[in-house]
Amino acid sequence: MPRAPVRIAAKYRPPPSAFAQAMSESALEALIDRVRLAPTSRLAYMRNWAGVYHSAVPTNDGAFSHMDRSVFMPRTIEQVVAIVELAKRRSVPVRAVGRLHSPSDLPFSLGWTIRTDELDGIVRIDAARGEVDVMAGTYISTINDALAHHEPALGFPNLGSISEQTIAGLLSTASHGSGIDFPVLSAHILALDIVCPLADGTQVVHCSRTEHADLFNASLCGLGATGVIVAVSLGVVPAFRLQQVTEDVPIDVLLGPPPELPASLSPDMLAIEPIDTFLAHPSALGELLASGASLPPRAFPPAARSAGPAHVHPFVPDAATPPLPSYAAHDVQDRIDRLVHSAEHVRFLWSPHAHMVTIDRASRTEAPADPVRVWSDLYVRGVRHVTQALLWASRLHTSLPAPVARAAYAMSHARAPRAPRDSSSAPGGLAPVHSRSAIEVRVADAPAVFNFDCLFPQYTAEYAIPYEYAGAALLALRAWLDREHANDQGVRAHFPIEVRFVDADGIWLSPSYGRRTCYIGLVQFRPYGLPVRYRRLFARFDALMRQFDGRPHWAKTHTSYRAELLARYPHMADWLQVVAHYDPQRVLVNPYVARHLLDEHASCRQSVFRRSKL
């Protein structure tokens, strides 16, 4: 018999601060037993969107083999408090999960799991103040719809590639969109209600820039370790439409022709060159990387510390920011800079096998939205199915990824005009980058432009580098991939490589902390959920991004650990202190947090959850 729906007021109502401490263990057990999922329930089995990690059945192997791995689906904040308090008393790890969109094992727990499926709903919309309060398990798409149908219509100031994730999941990894004057999406959060397993009893802590500011800042990119977020207050703006100008140009138009390195810089000699050589010739880093040699060790000046946890955006340093070492890629950086500042939201989608880059530029407009194009949508769906089949076939031999990528590009992009266009033309009000590029202009509501079809399950790696290094990093990336693709045994990158731009923020663990940022992301598609080779590709990509002071996207594949992260994030020690204060028994620490931030590699046990095979 289906359960009666719980009204939003009942979901949102927090229990008194002394509630958990006053409850006996048997009373807590009785309270949460009604929301414990049966082991046979399909919701008790968890698999992330990428299909890379999934929960495994208990085994008799290892220290964690007999741990209770219950899955709960609470419907109220009170039930969440009871679950966390009982987990604390029994020393059972607990973790909250939403859409399970992260390609990594970040959401997975060694013990109990709290599914936030029913902790959803819009609590309050205040158009005059530009605020909306929602439950933490509410999907971004649900918030989009509610804001769009409100009178007056409202919306997010910026969005990432997808909206099918929960608001708590989105902010816990400081997810981002693109726009050099726009921060990560966590910077728009106004307040949080967080269930914290404190030493004197689990409580709901309300935090903001003025109340428990340290917990608030730490939780804006908290990786689920600062507490279980149950409610979110965020800033919104009047709804708007975007005019997007999409232009397809050869990658050499953006980066210039591949440079010819001096004869003295042959691949076998690059390994002994000093770092100044690579600063003068950033493409040489790609050449060296493709040869399989180790890249030179790099040291960067420490990032400036924020003036305080309340300074989320704009970033306010407590001292002057030390300058970064400079790469000789000024012409490329200037071209990128002109494009990035030519519109409000700019991103590049680079197809390396096709040697083409799609430049998306979008700005706010009062123009009416374009009509729905039914036949165009049907064509796109057909191309999607054909592309997945081709990707499946490309797994069979290393010679196939390149023609598959070129075919997919040709099917999904407009053909360039045969004759050069008039030099005075400005489609969508923007000067074209190239005289013979294919250009498409469309007007749509903001979410439809911000969101991007991620196509199929995938392995994903993404790094955030200083904006000033964007040109040099793309030169090195092109040189590396060109060499790899020319080698019969080289790694094969899929498409597209996504390049986005974000403003600096003061969120302690945000990859954009303290600096304007260029995000560069690689994907390896998993057609029909099948594995593909990606480890060597991602390992080399990691090594290359470290040459540009790269910080990994927390939700994606990376190999950064405590010692390196302490050097990359000046407030990581502050973040760890917040975690220790609000979770003194480490109830919320899972294998991902233990491995990457606490340097406790033995905490990850394959008997608890399994990774898909290569």
N, C-alpha and C positions, 0 to 999 in steps of 0.2 A: 504494500500500500504506500503510495507516495507521501512524503512528508509535506505538511502544510508550509507554505512559504513564510519566512520570517521577515517582518516589517523592518525597514531600514533603521528606524529609531531603536529597535531592540538589538539589531546587529551592532549599532554604533555606540551603545551605552556601555561605558567602562565600569567595572566593579569598583568598590571602595578600595583605597590603598592597602588596607589591612586584610582584604578578602583572602588572599592566598595563604598568608601566614596563619590565619584563624581556622582554616579548613584542615580537617584530619586527612590522612592519606586515603582512608576508605571513602570519605566524602568526595575527594578529588577524583578517585577512580570511578565512582558512580556517575559523576558529572561528565566525564570524558568518554565513558564506555559507550554512550549513545551515539557518539560521532566517530567511533573507531570503525574503520572499514574492514569488512571480512577479507581474509587473505585471498579468497577466490575472486574478489571484485576486480573488474578490469581497471578501476581507478587506483587499486593498491599496487599495480604494476606501473612503473614509471620508465619512460623512454624519452630522451630529449629530442627536440625537433630534428636535429641533424642525424639522429639514429646512431650516434657514436657511442653514447653511454646509456646503459639501462640497468634497472635494478635486477639483482640475481636472487635465486632461491637460496635459503640458508643452507650452509654446508657444515660439516664437522671439521673443517680445516681452518686453523688459525685462532687467534685470541678473541676475535669478534664473532665466532661462528654461532654462539648460543645467545647473542644479544637479541633482545626484543626489537624487532624491526616494524613495529606497528605504524600504520598510516592513518591519519585522522583528517576529517573534513569538518572543521568547526564552522558554526553558523553565527557565532557571536564572539565579541571580544572577551567576554567572561570565560568562554570555553578555551580560548587561546591561552589566557592566563593560567587556567587550571592545568592544561597540558604542559606548559613550560614549567610550572611549579612542581608538578609530579615528576617530570623528567629530571629536574634539579635534585629533588630528594632522592631519586633512585640512581643518580649519576649516569643517566642515559643521554647520549647526545640527541639533539633535536634540531630540525632544520625546516624552514618554511620554503615552499616552492610554489611557483605560479604557472606560467606557460611552459616552463622547461625549455625555453628557446636557446639558452646558452649552449654553444657547441662543446664546452668543456664539462668537467665534472663538478663545477662550482655549486650546482643546486643539491647535490646528493649527500645523504647523511649515512653515518654508520649505524644509527639507531632509529629514532622516531622521525616521522616526516609529517609536516602540517601542510595539507593542500589548501590553498586559499580560494578555491573555486567558488565557494559560497560566501566568502567575505567580500562581496562586491556590491556596488550600488552607488548612486549619486546622493550625497547627504544634503548638500546645499549649493546653490549657485547664486552668487551676488554680483550682478553685472555692474552695479555702480562702483563697487570696490575692485572689480576685476579678479574675483576669487572664486574658487570652486573647491568644495570638500568632498572627498570620495573615500570609499573603503579601499584598502590596499590591494585587494585582488581584482579590482576593476580593470578591464582591458582598456587600452588606449583607444581602440576603435569605438568602444562603448561611450567613453568620455567625448570623443569627437562627435558622435551622433547626438548625444544629449546637448552639447554646446551648440551644435548647428541648428537644433530645433528649438532652442531657447529664444525668447523674445526680449531684448535683441540678441541676434546670433553672436556667438563667441567662438574662440578657437585658441589653440596653442600658438605661441609666437614662432615656434620652429618644431620640426619633427624629424625623426630618423627614418630609416628605410622601411620599417614595418610598424604597424599599429596593433598587431595581434600578440601583444605581450601585456603583462600587468603593469600598473603604475609603480608598484613596489619593486618589481624586477628591473624595470627600466632605470629607476633612479639608483638602485643598489650598485650598479656598475658604471654610473656616470655616462650613460649612453648619449650619443650625439647625433646631430644632423649635419648640415653644412651651411656655412655663412660666416665669413671672417669677423663680422661684428656681432655674432650670436654665440653665447656660451653653450656648454653642454646642457642637456635638458634638466639635470638636477638643480641647476642654478635658478630655475623658476619655482622651486619648491619653497613654500612659505612656512610650513610647520608640519610636524610629524607626531603621531602617537605611536609609541614603541613599547612592546611588552619586553621588559628586561628582567632577567633572573638575578636580581640583586641579592646580596648576602642575607639581608633581613626580610626576604620574601619577594616573590615576583610581583612587579607592579607595572602599571601603564604609565609611562613617562611622556609628558607632553613637552616637546622641545621646538625651539625656533631660533632665530638670530639673537633674540634677547632673553631666552629662557633655556637653560642647559645648552648653551651655544656649542660647547665642545661635543656633546652627544649629537647635536643637530648636524654639525659639519662632518663629523666622522661617519654619520649614517647616510649622507648624501652620496657617498660612494663607500658603503659599509660592507659590501660583499656578504650580507646576511649575518655578520658576526657581532654587530652591536646590539641586536635585539630583533624581535619579530615585529616588523612594521605592520600596523593594522589600519591606520587611517592617514590620509595625506591631504594637506591643503596646498593648492598651487595657484600661481598667478596665470591669468588668461587675458586675452586681448580681444577687441572686436573682430569678428570673422572677416576674412579677406580672401580675395582670389589672387592667383599668381599667373603672370604671363611668362611662359617658359620658352626659351629659344634653344633648340637642340641642334648642334652643328657637328658634323663628322669630318675630321681632317686627318691627314697622315700624321703620325706621331712626330715626324721630323719637323713639321711646321711648328710644333710646340717646343720641342727640345733642340731643334737644329739638327744638321746632319751628324751622324756618329763621328766623333773626333778621331783623327789618326794619331795614336800615341807615338812618341819618339821611339826610334829603333832600340834605344838603350833600355826601354821599358817593356821588354819581352816578358811573357808570363813567367818564365823560369827565373827571371831576375827580379821580378816585382817583390818577391817575398823578403828581399833584403833591403828594400828601399825604406828610407825614413818617412815618417808621417807627413813631412812637408811635401813630398812627392805626390801623395794622394790628395792633399789639400789643393795642390795646383792642377791635378788631373783626377777629378772624382770618378771618371769612367774607369780609371785603372783599378779601383776597388772592385768593380764588377768583373773585370778581366781576371784579377787574382782570385776572386771567389769562385769563378767557374773552373779554375784550374784545380780546385780542391785544397789549396793551401790555406793556412790560417791567416786571418786578417790582422793587421797590426793592432796592438792594444791601444785603447783610447782612454783619455782622462778628460773630464769636462769640469768646469768650475761649478761649485754647488749652486743650486737654484736659490733664489732669494726666499726668505721666509715671509709668510703673510703677517700683516699687522695684527691679526687676531681671527679667531674662528668665526666671528660674525661677518667678516668681509668675504662673502661668497662670490659676488660679482658686482662691480668690476674688481679685478685683483688689485690689492693694495699692499705693496711690499713694505717690510719694516726697514729696508735699507736699499741702496742702489743695487740694481741687478748687474752682476759682472758680465762683461761681453763674452760671446762665444767665439771660438776659433772660426775663421772664415774660409769657405771653399771658393775656388775660382770658377763660379758658374753664374756670373752676374747677368749675362745676356739672357740666359734661360730664366733666372729668377725674375728679371724685369718683365719678361713676357707673361709669366705666371701671375705676377703681381697686377699687371694691367687687367688680365682676365678676371682675377679674383675680386677686384674692386669695380668691375664693370656692371655688376648686378648684386643684388642682396644675397642670393643663395647660388653658389657656384660649386659644381663637382665635375670631376673628370672620370670617365669610364674607358679604360684603356684595354684594347684587345691586342695583346703582344704578338700573336701569330699573324694577325691581319695587318699589323703595323699601323693601326688606326686608333684614334682616340675620339670619343664622343664628349663634347663639352656642353654641359647643361648649365644654362644661366637663367635664373628666374627672379622676378621682382614683383612687388605688389602692383595691382592694376585695378581700375574701376570698370574695365571692359567686361561685357557679359561673357559667361562661360560658353565654350563651344558645345554644340549639340553632341549627344552620345553617338558614337560611331559603331554601330552594331557589327557591320561587316568587317571593319578593322579589328574589332575585338575577337571575332571568330578566327580571323587570319592569325592573330597573335597566339591564340590557343593552339591552333594547328602547328605553328612553328615551334611552340613549346614542346609538343609531343615528339616532333621530328628531332629536335635538338637533343632530347633525353635519349632517344634511340641511338643517335649518332655518338653521344657521349659514352653510352654503353659499349658500342662497337670500338671506340677509341681505346678501351682498356686492353684490347687484344694485342696491340703492337705499338712500339714507341714511334713509329712513323705516322700513326693515324691522328694524334691530337692536333697537329698543325692544320691539315686539311679540314678536319671537323670544325675547328675554331673559325677558319675562314668561311666555311659554308654557313655556319650559324650566324656569323656577322653579316654575310651577304643576304641571308633570308630575313634578318630582323632590322636592317638599316636601309634607308633610302639611297638610291643611286645618285652619284654626283652629276651635276649638269654637264652637258657636252661642251658648252661654250662658257667662257668667263662671264660672270654677271656684271652689271653696270657698277662701276666703282662707287657711285653715289648711293647705291641701295643699302638699306639698313633694316632687314627683316626684324620685326619685333622691336624696332628702335635701337638695335645694337649693330655696330659695325662688324661684318663677318671677319673671321680670322683668316680665311682663305678665299680666293676668288672663284674656286671651283668646288666648294664644299657643298654637301647636301645639308639643307637647313629645313627644320620644321618648327613652326610656331603654334603653340596652343595656349588656351586660357582655361583654367579649371580652378575649382575650390582648392585651397591650400593643401589639405591632406592628400588629395589625389596626385598632386605634383611632388610633395615631399616623399611620399611612400614609393618604394621601388620593389619590383618583383624579384625576389631572391631566387626564383626558379626552383631548385631542387635541394634536398638535403646535402650538406657539404661540410668538409673540414674547413676551418677558417682561422686565419691569423691576421692581426691588424696591429700596427704600431703608430704611435703618436710621436712625431718629431717636431723640433722647432720649425716654425713657418719659414724662417730664413734659410733652412736647409732643404726646402722642397725641391728646388731646381737641381741641386747637386745630387740629392738622393735619387731622383728620377733618372738622371744621367747614369748613375752607377747601376740602377736597376735595369735599365735598357741594355747596357753593355753586358751585364751578367746573363740576362735571359737570352740575348742574341747568341752568346757563346754556347749556352746550354742547349738551345734549340738547334744549333748547327752541329752538335755532337750527337751521334747515334745513341750514345748511352747517357746523355744529359737528362736532367729533370725536365718535366713538361708542365708548364703552368697553364691552368684553365683561364677563363675569362669571365667577367672583366676584372681588371685590377682597379679598385675603386679608390679615388683620391678626393678627400674632402678637407674642409678648412673650418676652424673653430677659434673663437676668441679665448683669451686667457681667463682663468677663474682662480678662486682661492680655496677650492675644495681639496682637503688634505690629500686624498688618494686619487683625485681625478688625473687621468693622463694629460689633461690640458692645464694642470696646475701651474700657475706662474708664467705662462708663455702662450703667445699665439701659436696655433698648432696646425700642422698638416698631418692628417691621418692617411695612411696607405694600407690597404687591405688586400690580401690574397685569398682566393677560394680554390678549393679542389672539389668539384661536384661529385656526388655519390649517386649516379643514375640508378633509379629503382632501389635506392637504399644500399647499393652494393659498394664495397670498399674500393678505393683507388690508392695508388702510391702518393704519399705526401710528406713523409717524415724528412727525407733529405732536402726536399724543396723548402720546407718550413724551417729546418735547422739553418740552412744557408741564408734564408730571408731574415731570421733572427739575428744572425751574425752581421749581416749588412746593416740592419737598422740600428744596431748598437754603435756603428761607426758614426751615426748621426744623432746620438743621445736619445735613442728611441725608448719610449715607455710602452709596454704592451697594453692592449685592450683587455681588461680583466676577464671578460666573459669568453675570450677566445683562446686558441692554443698559443702557449708561450713557454719559455724556459727560463724565466726570471725568478730568482729566489731572494731570500732575506738580505744577504750582504749587498747584492746589487741594488735591490729596491731601496734600502736605507740610503744609498748614495743618490738615487734618482728622486726620492721624495723626502724633502727636509722635515716634514711633519709626520713621517711614518711612526716615529717613536711616540708622538702624541696620540696617534690613532691607536697604537697598541696599548697605551695607558688607559684610554677610554674603554677599550674592549675588556681590559683586566678589571676595571672598576665596575662596569655594568654587567659583566658576566664573570665573576670571580672563580666559579667552578668550571669555566670553559665548556659549558653545556652546548654552546652554539658553534664551537670550533669543529669543522668538518675536515675531511682529508685535504681538500683544496687549500683551505686557509692554513692548515698545519704544514702542508708541503711548501707552499710558496711564501708565506709571510712569517712562519715560525721556524722554518727550516727543519721540520720533523718529517723526514721522508718515509719513515717506517709506519706513519699513521695511515698510509693508503694501502688497503688490502684488496686484492682482486676478488676475494671471496665475497665481498660485500656488494660491489657492483662491477659490471663487466664492460670492457671496451670492445668495440667491434674490431674484427681482424682486418689487417691490411689486404 
